[in-house]
Amino acid sequence: MSDKISEFRRLVEKSRRIVFFGGAGVSTESGIPDFRSKDGLYNQKYDYPPEEILSHGFFVNRTEEFYKFYRDKLNSLKYEPNITHFKLAELEKKGKLSAVVTQNIDGLHQKAGSRKVYELHGSVLRNYCVKCGKFHDAAAVFGSEGVPHCECGGVIKPDVVLYNEPLDEKVVRGAIKAISNADLLIIGGTSLTVYPASSYISYFGGGEIVLINKSSTPYDNTADLVINQGLGEVFSKIE
């Protein structure tokens, strides 16, 4: 076992208020493609740029085109949690991990058993009618064709944060509070380039920061421990 992973294990063992802040790299090991790598969604060819398709204006004005892309590329129901998701859930059950703060919308942390999850960008598992506000599950979207509609006739919208939409203030407040109270902040599977989510780690008040990512990030020099390996390879080594 490398010295860095041994140090990571030591930090996890001694800590009592761990917060995990994660991005797309957490779920790529489950087979879900990321967005910004050379093979990610943003580097594939579509009739419109993916950033435009996943915007509020595109959803409103080209709803059917939005749903063609959304069903094809963002359906996470067929994927299963991986070792990182399960290890984080275990740490929570042991009373060591106080929260997961995620930029992902796939719901895999909850599927693995995590209970305290702050989903900064929402979730494909939740959907609502833009007219009456009624909740609809993922099957109402992924199991339908064309533009899904509520019984009242309103369009159903995924509860995900699209471009040009604000983040949920309640979720943000909870995430910031968890991060500020943590004694160990583990950042994993994220390039830390998505704003404003990446800025929330500045609220960390004390203890150590561990950064686990295959490539370097702009925050490497602020971390106490940087491990440039896959998350599954690292988390499989902790108890």
Backbone torsions as a table, in degrees:
resi	resn	phi	psi	omega
1	MET	NA	135.2	-177.8
2	SER	-68.7	158.6	179.0
3	ASP	-61.9	-35.7	-178.5
4	LYS	-67.1	-40.8	178.8
5	ILE	-70.6	-34.5	175.0
6	SER	-61.8	-41.2	178.1
7	GLU	-67.2	-38.2	177.4
8	PHE	-61.4	-45.1	178.6
9	ARG	-60.8	-41.1	-179.6
10	ARG	-62.4	-43.6	-179.5
11	LEU	-64.9	-40.3	178.5
12	VAL	-65.0	-42.1	-177.4
13	GLU	-65.3	-35.6	-176.0
14	LYS	-85.8	-17.1	-173.2
15	SER	-86.7	152.7	-178.2
16	ARG	-125.4	-12.4	179.3
17	ARG	-133.9	70.3	-177.7
18	ILE	-84.1	137.9	170.0
19	VAL	-122.4	133.7	176.6
20	PHE	-106.0	125.2	177.7
21	PHE	-112.1	112.8	-171.6
22	GLY	-126.9	160.8	178.1
23	GLY	-129.4	-157.7	-172.3
24	ALA	-58.9	-30.3	-178.8
25	GLY	-63.0	-17.5	176.4
26	VAL	-67.6	-37.7	-173.4
27	SER	-99.1	-9.9	179.2
28	THR	-63.1	-29.2	179.0
29	GLU	-75.0	-7.1	170.9
30	SER	-94.2	-2.8	179.0
31	GLY	101.5	-1.6	180.0
32	ILE	-81.2	124.5	-179.1
33	PRO	-67.8	149.0	175.4
34	ASP	-86.6	-168.6	-176.1
35	PHE	-105.6	-41.4	-164.6
36	ARG	-107.9	-5.3	176.9
37	SER	-71.2	172.8	-176.9
38	LYS	-62.7	-24.0	177.3
39	ASP	-104.6	8.0	-177.0
40	GLY	-75.0	173.2	-176.0
41	LEU	-59.6	-35.1	-175.6
42	TYR	-74.1	-11.1	178.9
43	ASN	-109.3	13.8	173.7
44	GLN	-98.0	161.7	-173.8
45	LYS	-98.8	125.9	177.3
46	TYR	-134.6	172.3	177.6
47	ASP	-63.3	-29.2	176.9
48	TYR	-130.6	152.5	175.3
49	PRO	-60.2	136.8	-179.4
50	PRO	-54.2	-35.9	178.7
51	GLU	-61.7	-33.6	177.9
52	GLU	-74.4	-42.0	180.0
53	ILE	-60.4	-39.3	-176.8
54	LEU	-91.0	37.3	178.3
55	SER	-112.5	158.1	179.7
56	HIS	-60.9	-43.9	-178.7
57	GLY	-62.9	-39.4	179.6
58	PHE	-67.5	-40.8	177.9
59	PHE	-59.1	-43.0	-177.5
60	VAL	-70.8	-42.2	-171.1
61	ASN	-94.3	-24.9	-178.8
62	ARG	-133.9	57.8	-171.0
63	THR	-61.0	-40.0	-179.3
64	GLU	-66.5	-40.9	176.9
65	GLU	-64.7	-39.0	176.9
66	PHE	-56.7	-47.8	-175.7
67	TYR	-70.6	-27.5	174.9
68	LYS	-61.4	-46.8	178.6
69	PHE	-68.2	-45.3	-175.5
70	TYR	-60.1	-47.6	180.0
71	ARG	-67.2	-35.7	-176.3
72	ASP	-73.8	-37.6	-169.6
73	LYS	-112.2	-19.9	-172.7
74	LEU	-117.8	15.3	176.8
75	ASN	-81.2	104.1	-178.0
76	SER	-97.3	4.7	-175.4
77	LEU	-64.2	-25.9	-176.6
78	LYS	-86.6	-2.0	-177.1
79	TYR	-101.3	155.0	-178.8
80	GLU	-117.5	153.0	177.1
81	PRO	-61.3	155.3	177.2
82	ASN	-111.3	-173.7	-173.7
83	ILE	-58.5	-35.0	-180.0
84	THR	-66.0	-46.1	177.1
85	HIS	-57.1	-46.0	-176.7
86	PHE	-68.6	-39.7	179.4
87	LYS	-64.7	-39.1	178.0
88	LEU	-65.0	-40.2	177.2
89	ALA	-63.3	-38.2	178.0
90	GLU	-64.7	-42.2	179.4
91	LEU	-63.2	-35.4	177.2
92	GLU	-67.0	-43.1	179.6
93	LYS	-62.7	-31.2	178.3
94	LYS	-78.3	-5.5	-180.0
95	GLY	82.1	14.9	-177.8
96	LYS	-97.9	-32.7	-178.8
97	LEU	-102.5	122.1	-175.7
98	SER	-89.8	-23.9	-179.4
99	ALA	-168.3	154.1	167.4
100	VAL	-110.7	129.7	173.2
101	VAL	-112.5	116.9	-173.5
102	THR	-125.1	146.2	172.7
103	GLN	-92.8	-4.1	-176.6
104	ASN	-84.2	155.4	-178.2
105	ILE	-117.5	13.9	-170.7
106	ASP	-88.1	-13.5	178.8
107	GLY	74.6	12.2	-175.4
108	LEU	-73.4	-27.2	176.4
109	HIS	-62.4	-45.6	178.3
110	GLN	-66.4	-36.9	180.0
111	LYS	-63.5	-29.5	178.8
112	ALA	-82.3	-12.6	177.8
113	GLY	117.6	-1.8	177.5
114	SER	-69.2	140.2	-177.9
115	ARG	-107.1	-41.9	-178.2
116	LYS	-96.7	93.6	-177.4
117	VAL	-128.6	123.1	175.4
118	TYR	-99.9	109.0	-176.7
119	GLU	-94.9	95.8	-173.3
120	LEU	-60.7	-33.8	-176.0
121	HIS	-108.1	16.4	177.3
122	GLY	85.0	-161.5	-176.2
123	SER	-152.4	140.5	175.5
124	VAL	-69.4	-14.2	-178.2
125	LEU	-77.0	-17.6	-179.2
126	ARG	-112.7	136.7	178.8
127	ASN	-144.7	152.2	-178.1
128	TYR	-144.9	155.9	178.0
129	CYS	-80.2	128.5	-178.7
130	VAL	-72.3	-12.5	-178.4
131	LYS	-95.3	-52.1	-175.7
132	CYS	-109.5	-11.6	177.6
133	GLY	84.8	1.5	-178.3
134	LYS	-61.5	139.5	178.3
135	PHE	-76.1	142.9	174.7
136	HIS	-135.7	140.2	-179.4
137	ASP	-80.0	177.4	-175.4
138	ALA	-63.9	-30.6	-179.0
139	ALA	-63.0	-29.8	179.9
140	ALA	-65.1	-24.3	179.9
141	VAL	-97.9	-55.6	-174.5
142	PHE	-75.6	-18.6	179.2
143	GLY	-96.7	7.4	-179.4
144	SER	-114.7	176.9	177.5
145	GLU	-124.8	155.4	-179.0
146	GLY	66.2	-147.7	178.8
147	VAL	-88.9	119.7	-179.9
148	PRO	-72.7	138.4	-179.3
149	HIS	-124.4	148.9	174.8
150	CYS	-77.5	166.1	176.6
151	GLU	-59.6	-27.7	-179.3
152	CYS	-79.6	-7.7	-179.2
153	GLY	100.1	-9.1	-180.0
154	GLY	-74.6	156.0	177.5
155	VAL	-75.6	137.5	175.9
156	ILE	-87.8	131.9	179.4
157	LYS	-117.6	135.3	174.3
158	PRO	-62.7	142.9	178.2
159	ASP	-84.1	58.2	175.6
160	VAL	-119.3	149.3	-178.6
161	VAL	-83.6	111.8	178.2
162	LEU	-87.8	165.4	174.9
163	TYR	-57.9	140.4	-178.4
164	ASN	73.0	18.3	172.0
165	GLU	-116.9	145.0	179.4
166	PRO	-77.5	154.5	172.5
167	LEU	-73.9	155.1	178.6
168	ASP	-67.7	120.5	-174.9
169	GLU	-63.3	-36.8	179.5
170	LYS	-64.8	-42.1	178.1
171	VAL	-64.9	-43.6	179.7
172	VAL	-61.8	-45.0	179.7
173	ARG	-61.4	-42.0	179.0
174	GLY	-64.6	-41.7	179.6
175	ALA	-64.0	-45.3	-179.3
176	ILE	-63.9	-41.2	178.6
177	LYS	-63.1	-43.4	179.4
178	ALA	-62.8	-44.8	-179.6
179	ILE	-64.1	-42.1	-177.3
180	SER	-68.5	-25.1	-179.6
181	ASN	-95.1	-1.3	-175.8
182	ALA	-74.5	150.6	171.6
183	ASP	-104.3	-8.6	172.4
184	LEU	-146.7	123.7	176.9
185	LEU	-109.7	116.1	177.1
186	ILE	-102.4	119.5	178.2
187	ILE	-107.3	124.2	-174.4
188	GLY	-143.0	140.4	172.4
189	GLY	67.4	32.4	179.7
190	THR	-142.5	142.0	177.8
191	SER	-81.7	-8.1	179.6
192	LEU	57.5	39.2	179.1
193	THR	-113.2	-4.2	-178.9
194	VAL	-90.7	117.3	-179.9
195	TYR	-101.9	141.8	9.6
196	PRO	-90.7	-2.8	-173.9
197	ALA	-53.2	-44.2	-176.2
198	SER	-64.2	-24.0	-177.4
199	SER	-73.4	-17.0	-174.7
200	TYR	-70.1	-21.3	179.9
201	ILE	-68.2	-15.7	178.7
202	SER	-69.0	-12.8	178.5
203	TYR	-82.4	-4.3	179.0
204	PHE	-61.9	126.7	-170.7
205	GLY	-97.4	-18.4	-177.3
206	GLY	-179.4	175.2	-176.4
207	GLY	84.4	-147.9	-175.6
208	GLU	-117.3	153.1	173.5
209	ILE	-113.9	127.4	174.5
210	VAL	-113.0	130.0	-179.4
211	LEU	-118.3	116.9	-178.7
212	ILE	-116.3	112.2	-179.6
213	ASN	-158.3	144.5	-178.4
214	LYS	-64.6	-33.7	179.4
215	SER	-115.0	167.9	-179.1
216	SER	-72.0	159.4	178.8
217	THR	-132.1	165.0	178.5
218	PRO	-65.5	-10.9	-175.4
219	TYR	-107.1	8.6	-177.4
220	ASP	-56.5	-38.6	-175.6
221	ASN	-74.6	-9.1	177.7
222	THR	-96.3	-9.3	-177.4
223	ALA	-86.4	149.2	175.9
224	ASP	-79.9	-26.8	179.8
225	LEU	-145.1	126.5	178.3
226	VAL	-118.3	125.4	179.7
227	ILE	-122.3	113.0	-179.2
228	ASN	-93.9	69.2	178.0
229	GLN	-139.6	169.4	175.9
230	GLY	-68.1	146.8	-177.8
231	LEU	-60.8	-43.3	-179.6
232	GLY	-59.9	-39.5	179.2
233	GLU	-62.9	-36.1	-179.2
234	VAL	-79.2	-49.6	-175.4
235	PHE	-69.7	-21.9	177.4
236	SER	-68.8	-13.9	-178.2
237	LYS	-93.1	-5.7	-179.7
238	ILE	-97.8	155.7	-177.3
239	GLU	-77.8	NA	NA
